[in-house]
Structure formats: C-alpha cells, structure tokens
Amino acid sequence: MNYFWRIITIVLISCLLQPSAYSQEYINVPRATQLTRILFIFDGSMSMIGMWEQRSKIDVARSVLLPFLDSIAKIPNIEMALRVYGNRSPVPPQDCNDTHLEVPFGKNNVPEIMKIILDMKPKGTTPIARSLELAANDFPKDSAARNIIFLITDGIEACDGDPCAISRELQKKGAVLKPFIIGVGTDINFEEVFKCAGNVFSAKTELEFLPILHTAMEKALVTTPLQVYLLDAYKKPRETDVPMTFYDNSNGFIRYNFVHSVIKPAEPDILFIDPLVTYKIKVHTMPPVFSDTVVLEPGKHTIVRVNVPQGYLVIERPFGMSTFTNLQAIVRKADNMNTLNTQYVNEKCKYLIGKYDLEIFTLPRTYYYGVEIKPDEVTTIKLPAPGRVSFNRTQQGYGTIYIDRNTDLEFVANLDMVPKGNDSFLLQPGKYVIVWREKKETDTEKSMYVNFEISSGSSKFIQLK
C-alpha cells in the first residue's frame, strides 16, 4: 500500500471511531502571535507493538496522532518537529543512544512527520532521559519563541537515566518550558513516576487518548488571564502605575515587563500570560515588593494580591532659591545605608509607607532621620534658607571651612588655593570655623581661624590675611 493510501486509510478509521473529533475547531486555543515550537518525542520502542485493548499501541497512536497533527498544523504561529527513540536498533542488545531527530523544525513539514510515524517499526529500548537531553539542541536558537516538548510513551526510563533531573536542567537553562508527558496504555503509576519531569497525562483506554492530547495541547497553547491587585493601606486594589517584572522561578530569567494599570478605579487591567511558567513578580515600588511562586492554572483567571501601601515625599526648597533647582537628596530606609532613591528638591516621589532617612546635598549636607511616609499623604520637608559667606584674600593659601558640631569640627569645603576675588559659599544655618594659612608662610603658628555663624538669609564677609 503506498504512502497516500495509508494516510487515507488511517484517517478514515479514525473518523469512524470519533466522527467529529478532528475538525480544526476542536483545538480551542486563541490565535497566539508568539511563535511556539513543539517537539514531539515519540516512543518507537519494542513495547509499542504490544496490544492496547483491540489494537497495538502503535496503531492506536498512528490513528490518533496523524489527524491530530494535521489539525495542529492549521493553527498560526506553530512549528513542529519529531524525535523518535527505539526505532533503529533492535533489542537485544540495548542501544541507549537510539534516539534521533527524524524531522527538524520547519514550515509545512507535517506530511514528513506523518510519513516517519507511518513507516516506523518499533524495535528498540526506551532512552527517555537521553532523548530529553538531546532535545535541547533540536530547537533553533531563538529566545523569542516558546519551546515545548510533547513526550508520548508507553513505558518508563530503561537506560538508567533520570528524566526528572534532565527536565529540571532544561527548564533552569531556559531551553524549554515544562514538558508535557503523555502515557499510552500504561499499567504503571504513570503520574507518580513522571510528575517530577513535567505536566503528566495518562490515557488508560484507547478512547481517552485523543481527548487527553487535545487537553494537553490546549494547556500548552492557551494564555491565562491574570490580575495583579496592588493593595493600599485599606487592602483595596487602588495602587497603580507601577512597573512590574515577571521572572521565571525555575531559572531567574525575565519573562515580562509591564507598567501596572487599571481599567477603572480599583479594577486592575487583565494580563494574558504563559501559564506553563511559575513566576516571581517584582513590583518596582520604592523599595520594591516581591510576590514569590505565582502558579497559574491554564485558562483559569488568577488574582495575585500584593501589599504596596504608599505615600509621597516632597523636599521643598526655600522660596526664591533658584540655585537649589538641581539640588538632590539620597533617600534610604531608616537605619539602612543602602541608597533607595536619589530625589530632586521640589520633586514629588512615591514610597512605601514607613520611615526613611534623608541626606540632602546642601552645604554642608543636611540630614533628616526617621521621616515617616503615611498612606495617601504627602510628607513635606522644608529646607531652611541658607546664608552667604564670602572670603577675601590676596595671597595663595590653604583654607578649609568646617561646621562646628560642638564636640567636633566636620568638613564642609576647601577654598581654592589661587584667590579669585571673593570666594562665596551658600551655607545652611549653623556655627562654622574657617582655618587658613598663606602658602608662603612656613611657620605653622601663623595659621589663623575665624569662628562665624550663618542664619537663614544672612550675609557674612571675612577678610583672610
């Protein structure tokens, strides 16, 4: 019987068994825009010639898979490939390297995949772990595509490999998403054996095989609705306009970046994301908040709630002080030296409620400790107006300004060695000391110092000689 008539015969038999199962509409998935590559790893080992109810397992697999693959090929943005194990080397002896990529990824290659499945003669062993390991290189190097494995088998590992360890390693590297493992006519506790390796389905009867294939494929292709509730201090989802990063928990890779939005007040927008990934969500508040181990069920609406109550901080510059326009401040969590944010004066920034320490780049620097941010309130820090001090000198020399902290002198600024008329400084209110010595003077005792005080809006003139 030639290839054409073998295809027709199998499709006719399948249609008699399931009259309407093979229409394209049976695969109920949205038309995804992202390219999805599906590698079918097919069991061609000796056990596939065993009987499964009325027919051999290989005949049942052929009668179901061929029209199923034809329907999948009609879905946009899908590419398929076929790897087979156990179909080239007979047992005995056992050949644990008998696994081959029979049809690589490409467009319009379903007839070629069908031909391999039709012509295949089961004869060898079951190197599942080795097949999964080699499968990583079957996918083109394209980070934008979703890489999915469908492993169809009637048995378990026969070559002392560890499918679970290999699957975890592939996911950790980002090579594939969590594999789909489908058992056909198995007597073992299939789910228990393979649940560590992927999404497991087991067809106990011939009639279960097709619905299970469709269910698995829908889970593989469908995106899942998700809402992220950013909760305020009253546990209402009213916080928004915050960037969010979704990480793949298995490998730490970034999957998505969004800016949170709402459809209407207290109703966050709905995201549609890949359900085959377990996520860690970072909400980029200041400081950031994490939601760990977000698990989605394909097709089921999921709500993730994250507590991010926030308030505002404004550092207000003195009225009329245009020289403070570009003045900045370091914001830290209270009693924590790690910089959280650098904020300009007169800028309104949002922070999680709590206490913060501020270091403002005035001269000298101004510090505020334990500044409290309250929910939905604006905390305003009003900077005192500086005063001006000018130093006049005719000679080169060494001069340093210190602020007098009563028990210590703290550095503020150095004067230029070369005099340039009057050296002027805007200083925050406080008590100061200028220490000065002319460069030509080698007698240390000829150094001089002057105590002076600055108040808001004041002006001082000091002659150094």
HUSUL-V553837 format. One record per backbone hydrogen bond with DSSP energy under -0.5 kcal/mol. CO is the residue of the C=O (numbers start at 0). NH is the residue of the N-H. E is the energy in kcal/mol with one decimal. If there is no record, write none. Layout:
BEGIN
co=CO nh=NH e=E
co=CO nh=NH e=E
END
This chain:
BEGIN
co=1 nh=5 e=-2.0
co=2 nh=6 e=-2.1
co=3 nh=7 e=-2.2
co=4 nh=8 e=-2.5
co=5 nh=9 e=-2.2
co=6 nh=10 e=-2.4
co=7 nh=11 e=-2.4
co=8 nh=12 e=-2.4
co=9 nh=13 e=-2.4
co=10 nh=14 e=-2.4
co=11 nh=15 e=-1.8
co=12 nh=16 e=-1.7
co=13 nh=17 e=-2.5
co=17 nh=20 e=-1.2
co=19 nh=22 e=-0.9
co=22 nh=25 e=-1.5
co=23 nh=26 e=-1.4
co=25 nh=27 e=-1.2
co=26 nh=28 e=-1.6
co=29 nh=31 e=-1.5
co=34 nh=145 e=-2.5
co=35 nh=37 e=-0.5
co=35 nh=78 e=-2.3
co=36 nh=38 e=-0.6
co=36 nh=147 e=-3.0
co=37 nh=39 e=-0.6
co=37 nh=80 e=-1.7
co=38 nh=40 e=-0.6
co=38 nh=149 e=-2.8
co=39 nh=41 e=-0.7
co=39 nh=82 e=-3.1
co=40 nh=151 e=-2.9
co=41 nh=43 e=-0.7
co=41 nh=84 e=-2.0
co=43 nh=122 e=-1.5
co=43 nh=123 e=-0.8
co=44 nh=47 e=-1.9
co=45 nh=48 e=-1.8
co=46 nh=49 e=-1.7
co=47 nh=57 e=-2.2
co=49 nh=56 e=-2.6
co=51 nh=53 e=-0.7
co=51 nh=54 e=-1.6
co=54 nh=51 e=-3.9
co=55 nh=59 e=-2.3
co=56 nh=60 e=-2.7
co=57 nh=61 e=-2.3
co=58 nh=62 e=-2.5
co=59 nh=63 e=-1.7
co=60 nh=64 e=-3.2
co=61 nh=65 e=-1.9
co=63 nh=67 e=-1.5
co=64 nh=68 e=-3.2
co=65 nh=69 e=-1.8
co=66 nh=70 e=-2.0
co=67 nh=71 e=-2.1
co=68 nh=72 e=-2.1
co=70 nh=73 e=-0.9
co=71 nh=74 e=-1.9
co=74 nh=77 e=-0.6
co=76 nh=35 e=-2.4
co=78 nh=37 e=-2.9
co=79 nh=105 e=-0.6
co=80 nh=39 e=-2.7
co=81 nh=101 e=-1.4
co=81 nh=102 e=-2.1
co=82 nh=41 e=-3.0
co=83 nh=99 e=-2.6
co=84 nh=43 e=-2.7
co=85 nh=122 e=-1.8
co=85 nh=123 e=-3.3
co=87 nh=89 e=-0.6
co=93 nh=95 e=-0.7
co=94 nh=97 e=-1.4
co=96 nh=98 e=-2.2
co=97 nh=85 e=-2.6
co=99 nh=83 e=-2.4
co=99 nh=101 e=-1.1
co=102 nh=81 e=-2.5
co=105 nh=79 e=-0.7
co=105 nh=108 e=-0.6
co=108 nh=112 e=-2.0
co=109 nh=113 e=-2.9
co=110 nh=114 e=-2.1
co=111 nh=115 e=-1.9
co=112 nh=116 e=-2.1
co=113 nh=117 e=-2.6
co=114 nh=118 e=-2.5
co=115 nh=119 e=-1.4
co=119 nh=121 e=-0.5
co=122 nh=90 e=-1.7
co=123 nh=45 e=-2.6
co=125 nh=127 e=-1.5
co=125 nh=157 e=-2.4
co=126 nh=130 e=-1.9
co=127 nh=131 e=-2.4
co=128 nh=132 e=-2.5
co=129 nh=133 e=-2.3
co=130 nh=134 e=-1.5
co=131 nh=135 e=-0.7
co=132 nh=135 e=-0.8
co=133 nh=136 e=-1.4
co=134 nh=137 e=-1.6
co=134 nh=138 e=-0.7
co=139 nh=141 e=-1.8
co=141 nh=144 e=-1.5
co=144 nh=146 e=-0.6
co=145 nh=36 e=-3.3
co=145 nh=147 e=-0.6
co=146 nh=176 e=-3.0
co=147 nh=38 e=-2.9
co=148 nh=150 e=-0.6
co=148 nh=179 e=-3.1
co=149 nh=40 e=-3.0
co=149 nh=151 e=-0.6
co=150 nh=152 e=-0.6
co=150 nh=181 e=-3.4
co=151 nh=42 e=-1.6
co=152 nh=183 e=-1.9
co=160 nh=162 e=-0.5
co=161 nh=165 e=-2.2
co=162 nh=166 e=-2.6
co=163 nh=167 e=-2.4
co=164 nh=168 e=-2.1
co=165 nh=169 e=-2.4
co=166 nh=170 e=-2.2
co=167 nh=171 e=-2.5
co=168 nh=172 e=-1.9
co=169 nh=174 e=-2.2
co=169 nh=175 e=-0.8
co=170 nh=173 e=-0.8
co=178 nh=180 e=-0.5
co=178 nh=198 e=-3.4
co=179 nh=150 e=-3.2
co=179 nh=181 e=-0.5
co=180 nh=182 e=-0.5
co=180 nh=200 e=-2.6
co=181 nh=152 e=-2.2
co=182 nh=202 e=-3.1
co=187 nh=189 e=-1.9
co=188 nh=192 e=-1.8
co=189 nh=193 e=-2.2
co=190 nh=194 e=-1.6
co=193 nh=196 e=-2.2
co=193 nh=197 e=-1.1
co=196 nh=178 e=-0.5
co=197 nh=199 e=-0.6
co=198 nh=180 e=-3.0
co=200 nh=182 e=-3.0
co=201 nh=203 e=-0.8
co=202 nh=184 e=-2.0
co=204 nh=207 e=-0.7
co=204 nh=208 e=-0.7
co=205 nh=208 e=-0.9
co=205 nh=209 e=-0.6
co=206 nh=210 e=-0.6
co=207 nh=211 e=-2.1
co=208 nh=212 e=-2.3
co=209 nh=213 e=-2.4
co=210 nh=214 e=-2.6
co=211 nh=215 e=-2.7
co=212 nh=216 e=-2.5
co=213 nh=217 e=-2.6
co=214 nh=218 e=-2.1
co=215 nh=219 e=-1.8
co=216 nh=220 e=-1.9
co=217 nh=221 e=-2.6
co=221 nh=274 e=-0.6
co=223 nh=272 e=-2.1
co=224 nh=301 e=-2.1
co=225 nh=270 e=-3.2
co=226 nh=228 e=-0.7
co=226 nh=303 e=-2.8
co=227 nh=229 e=-0.8
co=228 nh=230 e=-0.9
co=228 nh=305 e=-3.0
co=229 nh=238 e=-2.0
co=230 nh=307 e=-2.4
co=231 nh=234 e=-2.0
co=235 nh=231 e=-2.6
co=235 nh=237 e=-2.4
co=241 nh=259 e=-2.9
co=242 nh=283 e=-2.7
co=243 nh=257 e=-2.6
co=244 nh=246 e=-0.6
co=244 nh=281 e=-2.9
co=245 nh=254 e=-3.4
co=245 nh=255 e=-1.4
co=246 nh=248 e=-0.7
co=246 nh=279 e=-1.9
co=247 nh=250 e=-1.0
co=247 nh=251 e=-3.2
co=252 nh=247 e=-3.2
co=255 nh=245 e=-2.7
co=257 nh=243 e=-3.5
co=257 nh=259 e=-0.6
co=259 nh=240 e=-1.2
co=260 nh=268 e=-2.4
co=263 nh=266 e=-2.2
co=266 nh=262 e=-2.9
co=266 nh=263 e=-1.0
co=270 nh=225 e=-2.6
co=270 nh=272 e=-0.5
co=272 nh=223 e=-2.8
co=273 nh=276 e=-0.8
co=275 nh=177 e=-0.7
co=276 nh=278 e=-0.5
co=277 nh=248 e=-3.2
co=278 nh=293 e=-3.4
co=279 nh=246 e=-3.1
co=280 nh=282 e=-0.6
co=280 nh=290 e=-2.7
co=281 nh=244 e=-2.4
co=281 nh=283 e=-0.6
co=282 nh=284 e=-2.1
co=282 nh=288 e=-2.1
co=284 nh=286 e=-0.5
co=285 nh=351 e=-2.6
co=288 nh=282 e=-3.4
co=290 nh=280 e=-2.8
co=292 nh=294 e=-0.8
co=293 nh=278 e=-2.6
co=295 nh=297 e=-0.6
co=296 nh=299 e=-2.6
co=301 nh=226 e=-2.4
co=302 nh=304 e=-0.5
co=303 nh=228 e=-3.2
co=305 nh=230 e=-2.9
co=305 nh=307 e=-0.7
co=308 nh=352 e=-2.2
co=309 nh=375 e=-2.9
co=310 nh=350 e=-2.6
co=311 nh=378 e=-3.0
co=312 nh=348 e=-2.2
co=313 nh=315 e=-0.7
co=313 nh=380 e=-2.9
co=314 nh=345 e=-3.8
co=315 nh=382 e=-2.6
co=317 nh=320 e=-2.0
co=319 nh=321 e=-1.6
co=320 nh=323 e=-1.6
co=321 nh=324 e=-1.6
co=323 nh=326 e=-1.5
co=326 nh=344 e=-2.4
co=327 nh=360 e=-2.8
co=328 nh=342 e=-2.7
co=329 nh=358 e=-2.3
co=330 nh=339 e=-2.6
co=330 nh=340 e=-1.6
co=331 nh=356 e=-2.5
co=332 nh=335 e=-1.7
co=337 nh=332 e=-0.5
co=340 nh=330 e=-3.2
co=340 nh=342 e=-0.5
co=342 nh=328 e=-2.2
co=343 nh=346 e=-1.6
co=346 nh=314 e=-0.6
co=346 nh=348 e=-0.7
co=348 nh=312 e=-2.7
co=350 nh=310 e=-2.6
co=353 nh=372 e=-3.3
co=354 nh=333 e=-2.2
co=355 nh=370 e=-3.1
co=356 nh=331 e=-2.6
co=357 nh=367 e=-2.0
co=358 nh=329 e=-3.1
co=359 nh=361 e=-2.1
co=359 nh=365 e=-2.0
co=362 nh=427 e=-1.8
co=365 nh=359 e=-3.3
co=367 nh=357 e=-3.3
co=370 nh=355 e=-2.2
co=371 nh=373 e=-0.6
co=372 nh=353 e=-1.6
co=373 nh=376 e=-1.8
co=376 nh=311 e=-3.2
co=376 nh=378 e=-0.6
co=377 nh=379 e=-0.6
co=378 nh=313 e=-2.7
co=379 nh=381 e=-0.6
co=380 nh=315 e=-3.3
co=380 nh=382 e=-0.7
co=385 nh=456 e=-2.4
co=386 nh=426 e=-2.6
co=387 nh=459 e=-2.7
co=388 nh=424 e=-2.4
co=389 nh=461 e=-3.0
co=390 nh=422 e=-2.3
co=391 nh=463 e=-3.3
co=395 nh=438 e=-2.6
co=396 nh=398 e=-0.5
co=397 nh=436 e=-1.8
co=398 nh=414 e=-2.8
co=399 nh=434 e=-2.3
co=400 nh=411 e=-2.3
co=400 nh=412 e=-1.3
co=401 nh=432 e=-2.5
co=402 nh=404 e=-0.8
co=402 nh=409 e=-2.5
co=404 nh=406 e=-2.1
co=407 nh=404 e=-3.0
co=407 nh=409 e=-0.5
co=409 nh=402 e=-2.6
co=412 nh=400 e=-3.3
co=416 nh=396 e=-1.5
co=416 nh=418 e=-0.6
co=420 nh=392 e=-0.6
co=421 nh=423 e=-0.7
co=422 nh=390 e=-2.3
co=424 nh=388 e=-2.2
co=424 nh=426 e=-0.7
co=426 nh=386 e=-2.8
co=429 nh=453 e=-2.9
co=430 nh=403 e=-3.2
co=431 nh=451 e=-2.4
co=432 nh=401 e=-2.8
co=433 nh=449 e=-2.1
co=434 nh=399 e=-2.0
co=435 nh=447 e=-3.3
co=436 nh=397 e=-3.1
co=437 nh=440 e=-0.8
co=439 nh=441 e=-0.7
co=441 nh=443 e=-0.9
co=442 nh=445 e=-2.3
co=443 nh=446 e=-2.0
co=447 nh=435 e=-3.4
co=449 nh=433 e=-2.2
co=451 nh=431 e=-3.4
co=453 nh=429 e=-2.2
co=454 nh=457 e=-2.3
co=457 nh=387 e=-2.9
co=459 nh=389 e=-2.2
co=461 nh=391 e=-2.4
co=461 nh=463 e=-0.5
co=462 nh=464 e=-0.6
END
